[in-house]
Amino acid sequence: MKENNLINRESERQARGWSSRSYVYGAVSSFLSTFVTFPIYKTIFRQQIHVYAMREAIRQLQQEGLRHFYRGLFPPLVSKTVQGTLLFGTYDTLLHLISANPSGPYKLRDRWKAGFMSGLLEAVVLSPFERVQNIMQDGRKNARFPDIHSILRYFNSYGLKEGLTMGYYRGFSPILLRNGLGSALYFSFKDPIRDCLSGKGLPSWLPPLVSGSVNGTITCLLLYPLSVLIANMQSQVGQETLSLGESIASIWESRGKKVSLIYRGGSLIILRSCVTWGLVTAIHDLLQGNTGKKKEQE
C-alpha cells in the first residue's frame, strides 16, 4: 500500500511536469561520457584555435606533456554534468507543461519548443564554465593563467572593469543560438530515430546509442561554425571587444575565406559527437528503462 502511494505520487509529479529522476539521469549520463571524450575535445579545440591539422594538434599536446594534457578537465566535467542535468531535466519538465497531452505521445512542435527553451536556460547557466574552459585549454595562456583560480581572480578584479560581456559572458549571443538550436534539433529527432530501430531484434541499448550518435553528429556538424566562433571569442582575454559581425569577419579572413578551414577539426568532431551523444543517450534511456521495469514488477 505504501509503495503504491509512492508510485502514485511520482506519477502525479510527472503529470505536473516535475520528476527529479529526469535530472539525475541527465547528470549521471553526462558525467560518465565526459571522461571518455575529453582527449578528443581538447584536440578539436586546438584545431579550432590554431587552425592545425589533426597531427599538428596532437603533436602540440604531446610536447606539452601529460601534466598539461588534463589541464582544463575540471570545468568541462562540472559543466557537462550540469548541462546533462539541465538539458534532460528541464526538457522533460517543459515538455509536460506545454504539451496538451502530458502523458504523450508528444508532437514535433512541442519537442522543438521544450528543447529550444531548455537550451537557452543551459546557455545562461553554463556560459561562465565554457569561458573558463576555453581559456584553460588555449596553450598560449598557460603561463599567464596557470590554473582556474588565476582566471577567477582576474575576472573578479580587472575583469569586473570589463563587465560581464567581456568577462564570464563573452560570446554569449552565439552561445544562445547554438545551444537553443542544438537542443531543439536533438530532442526533436532523438526518440523518433530510436523508435524506428526498436523492435527489430536489436539489443535494447543499441537503438538509443545509434540514435544519439547519428542525431548528435548531424546537429554538431550543422552548428560547428558557431562553435568555432565561440571558441575564438571566449579564448581572448583583455583584448579589444569586437562585435559579433566583426568577430565573424575576422575568423573568415583568418581562414582564408575557405569553408574547409572553418571546419578544421570536423573529422574529430564526428568521432566525439558519435561517442558523446551515443553514450549520453544510451545511458539515459537505459536508466529510464530500468526504472520502468522496476515499477511494473512492483
N, C-alpha and C positions, 0 to 999 in steps of 0.2 A: 504493500500500500504506500509506504513511504517512498520507495523507489519510483512508483508510478507518478506520485506527486512531483518528484524532482524532474522527471521526464516531461511532464505536462508544463511545468514552469519554464523549462528550457524551450519547449515548443512555442509557448506564448511569447517569450523574449525574441525568438527568431521571427515570429509573425509581426512583431512590432519593429523589426529591423535591427535588433541587437543580439549578438551572440559572441561571447568572449572567445569561444573556440576558434572563430574565424581569424581573430587577431593572433592567437597563439600559433595556429598552423602556419600563418604567413611568416611569423618571426622565426620559427624553427626551420622551415624550408629555406629561407633566405640566408640564415646564419650558416647552415651546412654547406650550401653551394658556394659561398664566398671563399672558403678555404681552397676549393678546387680551382677556381677561376682567377685568383689574384695574380699569379705569374703571367697569365695571358693578358689580363687587363693592363698590367704595368708595361708590357711590351707594346701594346696598342697605343698607350698614352705617349710613349716616346716617339712613336711614328707620327702621331698627330701633332706633336710639338716641334720636332726637328725635321720632319719630312724624310725620315730614314726609311731605307728598305728594311725588311724583317731581319736580315742577317746583321745589318749595322746596329739596329736597336738591341738585338741580343748581345752583340759584341760589347756595346757600351755598358750594359748591365753586368756582363761578366767582368769587365775591367773595374767596375765599382766594387765588386766583391760581394760576398754573402751578407756582410754587415749592412750594406745599403740595399740589398735586394728586397728585403722585407720591410724596408723603410716605407712608412705610409700605410701599413696594413691595418692599424687600429681604426683610422677614420672610415675606410670602406666597410670594415667588419661591423662597426656600430651603425653606420648609415644604412647598409644593406639590411641589417636586422630590423631597424626602424622602418625602412622602406617596405619590407615584406609585411610588417605589422600593419602599417597604414594602408598599403595598397590592397591587400586582401580583406582586411577588417572593415575599412571604410567603404570599399566597393560593395561588400555584402550588405552592410547596413544601409547604404544609399539605395541599393537595388531594391531592397524590401520596402523602403519608404516611397520611392517614386513609381513602383510598378503597381498597376491596377490589380494584379493577381500576385500577392506576396509569396505564395507557395510555389509559383512557377506554373508552366514554362514562361520564360521572360522574352519579351520582344527585343529585336535588334536595337531599336532606338533607346530602350531602357538600359540595355547593357552599355551602349555607347555613352549615354549621359552619365551613368554611375561611374564608368571607367574614367571619363574625362574629368569629372569633379574630384575623384579620388587622386588622380594625377596632379591636379592643381594643389590640393592640400599637401601632397607629398613634396612638391616643389618648394612650398613655403617653409616646411619644416627642415628639409634636407639640404637646401642651398648652402648654408654655412658649412656643413660637413664636406660637401663637394668642393667648396672653395679651399678649405684647408688641405684636403686630399690632393688636389691638383698642384698646389704649391709644394707639398711634401714630395711628390713624385717627379718634379722637374729637377733634373740633375744640376741645373745651373744655380739652384737655390740651396744646395747642400751646405755651403759654407755660411751663408747669411742666416739661414734658418735650419739649424742642426736638429731641432726636434719640434714637436707640436707646441710645447709651451712657449718657444720663441716666437712662433706665429701668433699665438693668442696674445702674448704681451705686446706685440706690435699693433695688433688690431685694437687692443684696449688702451693704447697710449696714442701713438702717432696716427694709427688707423682711424681713431674716432674723429680726427680732424677731416678725414676724407668722407665721413658719413657711411651709412650702411651700403649705399650703392657701390662705393669703391672698396668697402671692407668685406663684410661677410656676404653681401648680396650682389657682388659684381657679376654681371652677365645674367641677371635674374630673368629678364624678359624672354630670351631664347630657352631658358630652363623651363619656364612656364609652358611655352609652346611645345617643347619636346616631351615633357612629362605628361601633359594633358593628352596630346595626340597619341603618344606611345601607349598609355594606359587604356585609352578608348579602343585602339586597334587590338591590343592584346586580349582584353576581356570580351570584345565583340565576337571574336572568332575562336577563342580557346576551346570552349565547350562544344561548339558545332564540329570542329575538326576532330576532337576526341570522340564524340558520339558516332561520327562516321566510321571510325576504326573499331569501335567497341562491338562486341557480339560476333566477332569473326574468328573466334578460336584463339585469339592472341592472349598472352599473359596480361593480367589486369593492370600491371604497371606500364605496359608498352604504349597503349593509346595516349595517356596523358604525357608521357615522355616525348613521343613523336609530335603531339600537338604543341607542346611548349617549345620544342626545338624549331619546328617549322614556323610557327607564328612569331616567336621571339626573333628569329633570324630575319624574317621579312620586315618586321617592324623596325628593327635596329638598322638595317641597311637603308630603309627609306629615310630614316631620321639621322643617319650618320653625319651628314654635313653640319647639322645643328650641334652634334657632339663635338666636332672639330672646332667649331666657333666657340663653344662654351669652354673647352679645354684651353684654348689660346687666350680668351678673355680673362679666365679665372687664374691662370698661372702668372699673370702680370701683377707686380706689386710696386706701389709708389710711382707709377708711370702716369703720364697724361691720359686722362679719360677720353676714350673715343666713343662716339655714338655708335649705335648698332649698325647703321649703314656704313660708317667709316671702318668699323671692325670687319664687316663682311668684305668691303673693298680691299682692305689691307691683306686679308688672308687670300683672296682671289688673286691679287697681284703676286704675293709671295709664292703661290703655287704655279706661277707662270700661266695663269688663266687656263689651267688644264683640270678637267673633272677627275682624271685618273690620279692626279696628285692630291686632290681633295679627299679621294677615297683611299689614300695611302694608309695601310693598316686594315683595309677591308677584308683581306683574306683571313686575318686572325679574328676579326670581329664575328665572322661566320662561325668559327670554331667556338669562340667564347659564348656567343649567343645560343648556339646549339646546346652546349654543356650547361650554361647557367639557367636558361629558361626551361630546358628539358628537365633538369634536376628539381628546380623550384616547383614546377607544375606537377611532376610525378610525386614528389614528397608530399605536397599539399593535398593532392587528390587522394593519395594513399591514406593519409591521416583522416581525411573526411570519410573515406570508405570504411576504414576500421571502426570508426565511431558509429557509423550507421549499422554495421553488423552487430555490434555490441548491443545497440538499442533493440534490435529485432530479437536478439537472444533473451534480453531481459523481459 
